[in-house]
Amino acid sequence: MCRPPRRPSHSSPGGRGSHGESRTLPGSLQRPGEMAASRAWRGEQLPFVGIMTLVVVVITLLFHTLLWKAGNLTELPNLRIGFYNFCLWDEDIGSLQCHQFPELEALGVPRVGLALARLGVYGALVLTLFVPLPLLLAQCNGSEGEWQLAMGFLAMSSMMLASGLGLFLSFVWKWAGLSLLGPGFLNLILAQALLILLFRATIVYRPGTKVDKSKLEAC
């Protein structure tokens, strides 16, 4: 007996159906508009997250040095000098003796100059605390004015910190040389460098304008 001929199969190795249509899993392909929107979102958010992280680091450095450590730049067994502490070693009593005004004026530290130095460094801390809010508002609303306000706070903080620290060091340099300055001084120098970096970053990076989603989907 002859066997009946086999019917040809309509399926192909390429995964085509009975009508020659390719089978694709739902959701396996992403629409070009969604991909463009995702790339745009990452491009806008990553620099902003970096800027906000640096702002938090600067606030932490200033808070730790000026408040937690009481503004001390030198803390040694025989010497303690800061914005609110001026203690020198006294050979007669064999311990640190802290000086206040008018004794500091007799040592060559002017009252007005020290007040200006304090105003500079502590004013920089206060102004830096106002930076995150306008940055967040500018990023959410796409507002150029709020972004420029944050840039102004950063610029003023940098100038006040540099002038206050430089003025204070000019008064105490004969007692606290570079080799005697401790972690507090390094923290303020690092905060100053980060403020300059932040100001430059905010100039380069501007809040992106909101893109219409329908335009992206039409691409």
Phi, psi and omega per residue, in radians:
M1 nan 2.509 3.098
C2 -1.543 2.380 3.089
R3 -1.345 2.485 3.114
P4 -1.158 2.486 -3.120
P5 -1.127 2.504 3.113
R6 -1.324 2.474 3.099
R7 -1.332 2.403 3.139
P8 -1.163 2.409 3.132
S9 -1.366 2.429 3.137
H10 -1.589 -0.103 3.129
S11 -1.498 2.545 -3.120
S12 -2.116 2.753 -3.141
P13 -1.094 -0.363 -3.111
G14 -1.336 0.053 3.074
G15 1.460 0.435 3.135
R16 -1.542 2.614 -3.139
G17 -1.443 -2.929 -3.086
S18 -1.163 -0.428 -3.126
H19 -1.803 0.223 3.085
G20 1.364 0.287 -3.140
E21 -1.634 2.444 3.135
S22 -1.339 2.491 3.134
R23 -1.662 2.217 3.096
T24 -2.193 2.423 3.111
L25 -1.287 2.425 3.130
P26 -1.128 2.351 3.115
G27 1.439 0.054 -3.115
S28 -1.333 -0.416 3.134
L29 -1.964 2.427 3.130
Q30 -1.762 2.405 -3.114
R31 -1.138 2.497 -3.123
P32 -1.007 -0.630 3.129
G33 -1.123 -0.679 3.125
E34 -1.194 -0.663 3.102
M35 -1.120 -0.732 3.123
A36 -1.139 -0.690 3.117
A37 -1.147 -0.661 3.126
S38 -1.152 -0.744 3.114
R39 -1.140 -0.701 3.116
A40 -1.128 -0.677 3.134
W41 -1.125 -0.778 3.124
R42 -1.129 -0.697 3.141
G43 -1.120 -0.506 3.126
E44 -1.489 -0.628 -2.994
Q45 -1.445 -0.661 -3.052
L46 -1.087 -0.842 3.082
P47 -1.073 -0.647 3.141
F48 -1.136 -0.730 3.101
V49 -1.090 -0.693 3.097
G50 -1.107 -0.723 3.116
I51 -1.120 -0.789 -3.142
M52 -1.120 -0.628 3.102
T53 -1.110 -0.753 3.116
L54 -1.141 -0.632 3.095
V55 -1.088 -0.749 3.115
V56 -1.112 -0.678 3.118
V57 -1.108 -0.764 3.135
V58 -1.094 -0.787 3.125
I59 -1.073 -0.701 3.132
T60 -1.120 -0.767 3.133
L61 -1.097 -0.802 -3.130
L62 -1.171 -0.731 3.141
F63 -1.104 -0.763 -3.109
H64 -1.129 -0.736 -3.064
T65 -1.362 -0.816 -2.998
L66 -1.458 -0.522 -3.111
L67 -1.875 -0.931 -3.093
W68 -1.151 -0.722 3.136
K69 -1.710 0.197 3.067
A70 1.016 0.467 3.087
G71 1.294 0.309 -3.132
N72 -1.348 2.232 3.078
L73 -1.731 -0.397 3.107
T74 -2.334 2.142 3.117
E75 -2.312 1.622 3.136
L76 -2.163 2.844 3.113
P77 -1.031 -0.502 -3.110
N78 -1.995 0.204 -3.106
L79 -2.808 2.274 3.057
R80 -2.466 1.956 -3.091
I81 -2.278 2.233 3.096
G82 -2.704 -3.033 -3.101
F83 -1.222 -0.361 3.109
Y84 -2.226 0.091 3.100
N85 -2.314 2.305 3.079
F86 -2.444 1.558 -3.042
C87 -2.082 2.141 3.128
L88 -1.978 2.734 -3.136
W89 -1.318 2.272 3.113
D90 -1.863 2.018 -3.112
E91 -1.173 -0.533 -3.078
D92 -1.192 -0.765 -3.112
I93 -1.695 -0.172 3.088
G94 1.223 0.568 3.126
S95 -2.740 3.073 3.109
L96 -1.273 2.429 3.052
Q97 -2.127 2.092 -3.107
C98 -1.550 2.369 -3.068
H99 -1.916 2.545 3.070
Q100 -2.241 3.039 3.043
F101 -1.262 2.471 0.169
P102 -1.562 0.111 3.126
E103 -1.102 -0.641 3.140
L104 -1.134 -0.618 3.096
E105 -1.148 -0.607 3.080
A106 -1.176 -0.500 3.104
L107 -1.446 -0.129 3.109
G108 1.812 0.235 3.116
V109 -1.817 1.892 -3.084
P110 -1.257 2.526 -3.126
R111 -1.137 -0.814 -3.114
V112 -1.161 -0.706 3.136
G113 -1.097 -0.737 3.115
L114 -1.165 -0.638 3.097
A115 -1.123 -0.691 3.104
L116 -1.173 -0.657 3.104
A117 -1.122 -0.743 3.088
R118 -1.105 -0.737 3.134
L119 -1.062 -0.665 -3.125
G120 -1.142 -0.909 -3.037
V121 -1.282 -0.734 -3.137
Y122 -1.322 -0.506 3.013
G123 -1.160 -0.601 3.072
A124 -1.092 -0.692 3.096
L125 -1.105 -0.762 -3.117
V126 -1.122 -0.773 -3.131
L127 -1.158 -0.621 3.129
T128 -1.149 -0.530 3.104
L129 -1.131 -0.401 -3.141
F130 -1.532 -0.056 -3.074
V131 -1.264 -0.784 -3.019
P132 -1.043 -0.694 -3.048
L133 -1.092 -0.911 3.107
P134 -1.123 -0.510 3.060
L135 -1.122 -0.779 3.123
L136 -1.115 -0.770 -3.141
L137 -1.131 -0.700 3.129
A138 -1.145 -0.676 3.134
Q139 -1.198 -0.665 -3.113
C140 -1.320 -0.666 -3.049
N141 -1.734 -0.160 -3.064
G142 1.167 0.557 -3.049
S143 -1.597 2.171 3.102
E144 -1.292 -0.590 -3.113
G145 -1.136 -0.741 3.128
E146 -1.192 -0.601 3.082
W147 -1.144 -0.728 3.102
Q148 -1.159 -0.558 3.061
L149 -1.098 -0.759 3.082
A150 -1.104 -0.675 3.084
M151 -1.092 -0.674 3.093
G152 -1.115 -0.723 3.083
F153 -1.071 -0.742 -3.140
L154 -1.129 -0.750 -3.132
A155 -1.119 -0.784 3.139
M156 -1.174 -0.669 3.099
S157 -1.085 -0.759 -3.141
S158 -1.104 -0.774 -3.132
M159 -1.174 -0.720 -3.123
M160 -1.186 -0.700 3.123
L161 -1.146 -0.768 -3.134
A162 -1.128 -0.774 -3.120
S163 -1.208 -0.729 3.135
G164 -1.130 -0.770 3.133
L165 -1.173 -0.748 3.121
G166 -1.115 -0.698 3.120
L167 -1.133 -0.734 -3.136
F168 -1.153 -0.737 3.140
L169 -1.125 -0.555 3.117
S170 -1.165 -0.428 3.124
F171 -1.452 -0.589 -2.980
V172 -1.941 0.162 -3.027
W173 -1.109 -0.537 -3.107
K174 -1.279 -0.268 3.064
W175 -1.815 -0.664 -3.090
A176 -2.062 1.578 3.087
G177 -1.299 -3.125 -3.099
L178 -1.087 -0.624 -3.116
S179 -1.272 -0.299 -3.113
L180 -1.691 -0.180 -3.132
L181 -1.276 2.387 -3.009
G182 -1.819 -2.752 -3.100
P183 -1.053 -0.542 3.128
G184 -1.070 -0.723 3.099
F185 -1.136 -0.742 3.128
L186 -1.109 -0.652 3.107
N187 -1.103 -0.722 3.138
L188 -1.207 -0.649 3.089
I189 -1.131 -0.742 3.110
L190 -1.129 -0.714 3.094
A191 -1.093 -0.677 3.108
Q192 -1.113 -0.765 3.121
A193 -1.108 -0.704 3.134
L194 -1.203 -0.598 3.078
L195 -1.112 -0.717 3.086
I196 -1.124 -0.757 3.109
L197 -1.083 -0.718 3.125
L198 -1.125 -0.708 3.135
F199 -1.101 -0.739 3.102
R200 -1.160 -0.663 3.140
A201 -1.156 -0.678 3.126
T202 -1.240 -0.397 3.038
I203 -1.264 -0.753 -3.107
V204 -1.262 -0.802 -3.080
Y205 -1.670 2.179 3.093
R206 -2.052 2.652 3.112
P207 -1.076 2.217 -3.101
G208 -1.216 2.517 3.069
T209 -1.276 2.553 -3.121
K210 -1.224 2.266 -3.095
V211 -1.706 2.354 3.122
D212 -1.185 2.217 -3.084
K213 -1.142 -0.590 -3.141
S214 -1.135 -0.565 3.091
K215 -1.211 -0.648 3.109
L216 -1.170 -0.681 -3.126
E217 -1.214 -0.430 -3.136
A218 -1.395 -0.149 -3.128
C219 -1.217 nan nan
